[in-house]
Each structure stands twice: as C-alpha cells, then as structure tokens.
Amino acid sequence: MKLKIFLLLTLSAIVVKAQQAENIDTKINALKQQIDNLSFSFDELSKGIEDVSWEHKMADIAFVDKVRFSSLASAQVRSKTGKGYNNPLTIYAYVFVPKGIDLNKKYPLIVLVHGGVHGNFGLSNAHIVRELLAQGYVVAAPEYRGSTGYGKKFQREIDYGGREIDDTKYTRDYMLQNYDFVDKNRVGVMGWSHGGMHTLMNLFQFPDSYAVGYAGVPVSDLIMRLGYMNDEYRKLFSADYHIGKEVFQNVKEYRKRSPVWNVEKLKTPLLIHANTNDDDVLIEEVEHLISALKANQKKFEYKIYENAAGGHHFDRIDNYASKEARLKVYQFLASYLKPNHPFKDVGALSKAGYYPAK
C-alpha cells in the first residue's frame, strides 16, 4: 500500500511538473511572438523617421515625395473565397525631382532599386541620390513587396525574383504615366546586390522599357548562392509564405528566379561591377553570370575589381576609390541617357554628393 501511495505521489508530481513545463513553453512562445511583432512595429517607426530625414537630406537640391500605387496581386496562396483575394498589391516608392527643372522639357529617369532579401530604401543611398540629381536625373526608388518598414503582412509578401521584379517595372511605368517631364526613351535601372539582381531581371523581362542598366555585385545564381549561404538564410526562401520548398525540391523554380538562367533575353546595354573580396555575393557567382552572357554572345561591359576596400559595398562607401568606381558607372549611364550635367571627374562628383547645393 505504501508503495502504491508513493508511486501515485511520484506520478502526480511528474504530471504537475510536465504541466508547469508546458505552461512555461507556452508563455515563452507567446513572448517570442510579442517580440517578433514589436520588431515589425519598430521597423515601421524607423521608416517613418527616415521619411522625414530624406526630405531634410535633399531639401537643398530636390523635391521629395513618397507615392503609393498598385502592382500585381499577391503571389501567395490564399483562399479564393475571401473578399478581394486577388486585388492588386499596393506598394510605395520614393520620388526625387531636381529643383529648378523646366517642366516643359524632358529629363532622364533612373529607377534605383534597394538591396536585401528583406531591406528598404535607406539613407545610406543619400549620396548616390544626390549625385544622380546633380547630373539632371529624376530618381524613383521602389519599396517592392517584401521590403521592411511596412508591417509583417507586407514583408511576408516577399516574392524573390518573382513579382517583386514587376514592382520595379511598375515604378518605372508609374513615373512615365504621372510625370510629363520624364523621357520614356531615357530610362535606366540600377542597383547593387539584390538591387543588381532586379536590374538584370528587369532588363531580361522588359527589354523595351529601359535604355540601359547597371548591376553592382549582383545576386546572379540563386541555386549557387543558397549552396554557400547558411541555413538561416535558406529558410527565408523555403518559408511557407515564400517559395515554400528548398532548392533540391524544386530546382526549376529557383532557376526561373536566377538571372544567370535568363541571360539569353538580354538586349539592353548593361554594365556589371564585382569585387574579388566580396563576402556576401561571392565572385564565383558573378563570374558565372559573366560566362553565361559571353556564351550567349551578348554585348555588355563589366569590370572585376581586385580586393577593393569595402568588400560587398566597395563602390557605395565614401572612399576616393569608391567615388572613382561610381564615376565609371555614371559615365556609362550618361552615354545612353544624356543627362544635362554629366560628371567630368571625381571632383565634380564629390561636390554634388557631399557639398550643399548653392
């Protein structure tokens, strides 16, 4: 009898401890969810502060606006019985117009695409925007689906290499439809990293929409990339709200979203820059792209920098050598887009990007 009582007491204690552990796990998961939700709220707050900062940064040289417009519907699988399930997705874009332009004349447009699997058009682009404006470009920067700062739902609209590419194209279309002073024959697209991938895919998919493109350290082969990145990065793609499968489960889908497997479509002038010490987009990935373009006998220009300071960001930072690299980019773009005030040297670039406008 004593043994039975002991066993019953022991079993009861085990059950109580198990329930307590389960309750603790539930509370921990709830706290994790709250922290996750708070991070999205923090991103929205940060984005609001940045919006104000953009106007301050550009006040002497440009009119700054932020617009929203419809793109393609969500790529995510949703119930087809819900109201508005197939409505076009609303996205945002920054618009920068140089001060003092003649609204009766035509000006070239640069669609400047931010990088990051989940990123946004942040203030790190300020010098580049100023440099473009000083040359006489109108600049539009899309906050395509999956961008941060617009809440959890919008961030989970991510469609890497899919409908996000259309968002960039719709930004170009919006500008032509709403700003009479934008010249439809002088539109360029440019970006770095994931933004470079946007450049490539826009040129491949919409060759008649752009006069020229620049792809800096571009993500080029998603299959190769996911082979050398870590598991946390890979999970961004296999998430159930994104592609939903790993590479080995659907190789064709990942090929479709990779520039290197679409190079045969190139018709537009293109410049590619890469850096041998890039620790984000490895040089082997860009070399694969370059080899594929050559194999398809495509006309394009490229330069591979040897161990340039700054790694993945080598031509976006503020070093003198970085400005020299950007000058080459601007000179290439200018040869096709014919801005009113192209840079002749690094000194002109520095004054435009780093000095207050007179």
N, C-alpha and C positions, 0 to 999 in steps of 0.2 A: 504493500500500500504506500509506504513512504517513497519507494522508488517511482511509483506512478505519479505521485504528487510532485516529486522532483522533476520528472520528465515533462509534466504538464506546465509547471512553472518555467522550466527552461524553454519549452516550445513557445509559451506566451511571450517570454522576453525576446525571443528571436523574431516573432511576428511584430511586436511593438517596435523593435529596432529597424526592421525592414520597412515598416510604415513610416517611421521617422526619416529613414534614408530616402524613401520615395518622396516624401514631402519636401525634404531638403533639395532633392534633384529638381522637383517641380518649381520650387522657388528660385533655384539657380537659373533654370531655363527661362523663367519669367523675367528675371533681372537681365539676362543676356539679351532678351528681346527688347526690353526697355532701353538698354544701352545702344543697341543697334538702331532703334527708332530715333534716339537722341542724336546719333551721328548724322542721320539724314537731315534732321532739323538744324543741326549745326552747319551742315553744308549749305542749306538754303539761306541761313543768316549770313554766312561768309560771302555767298554770291551776291546778296543784296548790298553788302558793304563794297564789294568790288565794283558793282554797277555805278555807285556814286563815285568811286575812285577813278573809274575810266573817264568820266566827264571832267574831273579835276586834272587828270594827266594830259588830256587832249584839248583843254579849254582854249589854249593859245593858237591852235592850228586846225581844229576840226569841229564840225557839228557832229555830236554823238547821239545815236538813237538805239533803242532796242525794240525790235519788232517781233511779232509772232504771226505765224501763218500755217496753213495746213499742208501736210505732206501725204505720203501714203498711209494707209491704215496700219494698225499694229501687225507685226509679223508673228505675234504669239498666238498660240491656240487658245481660243476662248469659246464659250458656249454661243452657238449661233441663234439661240433663242432670246438672248439678252437684248435690251433696247440699246440701239446704237453700237452694236458689237463691231460693225465694220466701218465706223466713222473714220475719216482721215485723222491722223495724229497731228496735234498742234506742236510745233517746235518754235524755238526762239533763235534770233540771230542779231548780232551787233552790226550796226551800220555806221561807218565813218566817212564823212564827206569833207573834203578840204575846204577851209574857209576861203571866201573870195573868188570862187569859181564863177564863170559865166554860165548861167543856167540855160542859155540859148545855144551852147556849144556841147560837143560830145567828149566824154572822158573815158579812159580805160578803167576796167574793173578788175580787182584781184579778189578772188574768193580764197580766204586764208583759213585753213582748217586746223583746229587744235588736235593734239595727240592724246594718247592714253586710251586704254581699254575703257576705263571709266575716268574721264577727265573733263575739263571745261576750258573755255577761252579765258585764261587768267592774265593777270597784269604782267607776267613775265614776257608777254608779247608786246609790251608797250613801245619799246624802242623800235621794234620791227614795224609796227603800225605807223609810228611817226616817220620812219624812213620811207615807207610807201606813200604816205600822204604828201610828203615834201616833194616827191617826184611827180605828183599830179594824179595819183591813182585814187579812185573811190575804193573803199575796202569793205567787204562783207564777211563776217565770221559766224558760221553756223554753230549752234548748240544742238547738234544732232541727237537723235534718240540714244539713250544710254548715258548722256552727259550728266555730271554731278551738279548738285545745287538746285534741283527742281523736284526733289522728293523721291521717295522709294519707288513709286509706281513708274515714273518716267525713267529712272535709272535702270529699272528692270525691263524696259522696252528695248534694251540693247539688241542689236542685230548686226554683229560684226561682219563686215564685208557684204552685208545684205542690204536691207532697206535704209540703213544709215547712209549709204552711198547716194541713194536717191535724195535724202535730206539735203546733202551738199548741193546736188544738182538743182533742187527746188529753191535753194537760196539764190543761186545764180538766176533762175527764172523769175523769182520774186523781184530782184533788183531791176531786171530789164522791163518788167511789166509796170513797175511803180516809179521809176526814176528816168525821166525822159532824157536826162543828160548822160546816161550810161550808153556807151557804144557797143552794140551787140556783136560787132566784128572784132572788138578788142577786149576779150575776156580771158583772164588767166586764172589758173588754180594752183595753189602751192600749199605745202605743209611739211612737217617733219614727223618722223616715226609713224605713228598711226595716221597722222595727217598726211604723211607722204604716201601711205597706202591709199588714202582717199583720193589723192591726186592721181595716182596710177589708175585706180578703178574708174574714176570719172572720165579720164581720157580714153580708157578702153571701152567703156559702155556708152559714152556720149561724145564721140569724136568730133561731131559737128558743132558742139556747144562751146568749145574752148579753142583759143588761138595758140596756147602754149601752156606748159605745166612744169613745175619744179617739185621734185620729190627728194627731200633730205632724209638721210639714214632711214629709208622706208622699210616698214614691215613688208616683206615680199613673198614669203612662203610660209603659210600658217602651219603646214604639216611639219616642216623642218623646225620652225620656231617652238612648237609645243613639244618637240623632242628634246630641246636643250633647256627649256624653262622648267620651273619646279611644279609640284603637284597642285599647290595653291593657285598658281596662275592657270593651270589647265582646267581647274574646276570652274573658272569664270566662263568657260566655253561649254562645258558639259552640264552646266546647271539646267534644271528642268524648265526654267523660264527663258533659256537661251537656245543653243543648238540642241542640247539635250542628250548628246551622245559624244563619246570620245572618238579620237581620230580613227582608231582601229575598227570602230563600229560603223563608221560612215566616211570613208576616205574621199568619196566623190563630193560630198558636201563641203569638206574642208578645202578641196582643190578649187571648187567653184568660188570660194571666198578669198582665194590667194592670187595676187597679181601675176606671179610667175607663170601660172597656168592660163593666163588670158593675154599674153603678150602679142599674139598674132593679130589682135584687134587694133594695135597702135597705128594711128595715122597722124597724130599731132606732134609738133616739136616738143621735145622732152629733155630736161637736164636732171641728172641724178648725182648726188654727192653722198659719199660714205667715208667712214673713218676706220682704220685698221684696229684701233684700240677701243672701239665701241663695245661696252659691256652689256648693252641692252639688246640692240639689233646687231647680232654678230655679223662680221664682214662676210662670212661664208654665205649668209642668206642673201645679201645684196649682190654678191658675185654670181650666185645662181640666177638672179634676175638679169644681170648684165649678159651672162652667157646665153640665156634663153632669148633675149632680144637680138643678140648677134646671130644666133642660129636661125632666127626667123627673118634675118636680113632687114631689120628695122633701122631706120635712121634716128639716132638720138645722140646726145652728148653725156659724158659722165666724167667724174674725177674722184679718185680714191685718195684720200689724204692719209699720210703715214704718221700714225701716233700723234695726231694733233691734240693739243691740250684741250681738255673739256670732254673728251670721250664722246658719248652719245649727243652731247649738247655743244660740240666744238664750234659750230658756226652760229650759235644763238647767244652765246655769252658775250661779254663786253671787252674781251681782249682785242688788241690791234689786229692780230692774225684772224680772229673771228670776223672782224669787220671787212678784212680783205676777202675772206671767203664769201661773205654776203654780197660784197660789191660784184663779184663774178656772177652771182645769182641774178642780181638786179640788172646787170648789163645784158645777160642772156634774155631775161624777160622783156627788157626795153627794146631789144632788136625786133621783137614781134608786136609789142603793144604800143610802142611810140608815145610814152608819156611826155608831157610838156617840159619837164625839168629832170632829165636823167642825170644820175651822178657820174662825174668825170673821174673822181678819185675818192680815196678813203676820207680825206679832209671834208669833202662836201657831205659824205655820209654821216660823219661824226657831228657836224654842225646841225644837220637835220634831225638826227635822232637824240642828241644829248644836250643841245642848246635850246633855250627858249626862243620861239619864233619872234621875229622883230615886228 
